[in-house]
Amino acid sequence: MPDTNGHNGTPAGDGPPGESKLAAVLAEAKAVQARAVEELKTTVKAPAKTDVWKSILRVKHDETPRSRALGVLSNVFLHLHPAKINRDAVAYNYTWGMGGMTFYIYITLVFTGALLMFYYHPSKVIAFRDILYLENDVPFGKLLRNMHRWGAHLMVIMVELHMFRVFLTGSYKKPREFNWVVGVLLLVLTLLLSFTGYLLPDDQLGFWAVTVGTNMARATPLLGHDGPFGPQMGMTAFNDVRFGLLGGSIVDSNALLRAYIWHCVAIPIIASLFMIVHFWRVRKDGGISGPAPMMLESEIKEPKKV
């Protein structure tokens, strides 16, 4: 039998009990470290297998088509995208990526526009002074204004190129006729955003641009007092569509305030609602329209012999 020192049967010569406890703690710490390193490697290689990922998706993530579909449909962010798409339909050489880039520019305009609102007052005289203050005294103010201004021009170009691509590829045809109409309305709203934003600097360029534009509104059929059937509908210079746009008969402070409200509140809300419908119908109509489905040579399976 081994000799003991008479304390809990500890073999003689093994040292005091404190050293044994320290050795046990160090051994446990090394085991935890090794397990952490192993889990980190697993997380880097397969993040979808971690508890954090599974807690977000709330479904069992297996490498099966059904599990992938459940993961997409049960997540508030991922369910905006279809579970399966035609690989050829989303190729950049086919879609040009114009729809996504247009939406990205719109988000940029919303962000820069919200920052510009901190330095702007929709009031005569003060509005133009705010622009001068923004460009000359506010740090990065000129950059911020130019990002918003040139982004607005670029959004108009992007929307037109997007519609041009849709027309060239016949993506407006059945069953996507309704979404094409929604896209045309979004183009009109984009042009109205640019038009209403033109007056906000309250400079000579904006003044005369809005003057010409609203004078054209006088010739609107039924709604303008100079337009076809306008007088028959009882339209005058003080109750037609031009008077409603300007809040008066001339481009003054009322017109500036109305342009500000339309540009910063009303039209962005309306456009956002139509964008939601537009994106939703893209998915419900079968995704982005594309060429006939193709298969890679490696995907072609030999027919089974009977």
Order of alpha helices (4+ residues) and beta strands (2+ residues): alpha-alpha-alpha-alpha-alpha-alpha-alpha-alpha-alpha-alpha-alpha-alpha
